[in-house]
């Protein structure tokens, strides 16, 4: 696992270096973009190889666990837009009713 961690760490560094470059530093940009492309290819190769030798049962069990995690994340997700509109809508309608009732 250290191999992919090293790749991801270096990709992050390359991205930071690219963002810090001056717009007219074309040689450095080309060098960093070439390295970024090489690292991305290595990461893709790693992900293609990582499941070799694993049984279908292992892969399915992992899929089930990932699906459970997704459901938990979706259940805990707060839709801020819906929450804000329902809170302001209820307050606004309640205030109008209170004023009309007077």
Buried (B, 14 or more C-beta within 10 A) or exposed (E): EEEEEEBEEBBEBBEEBBEEEEEEEEEEBEEBEEBBEEBEEBBEEBEEEEEEEEEEEEEEEEEEEEEEEEEEEEEEEEEEEEEEEEEEEEEEEEEEEEEEEE
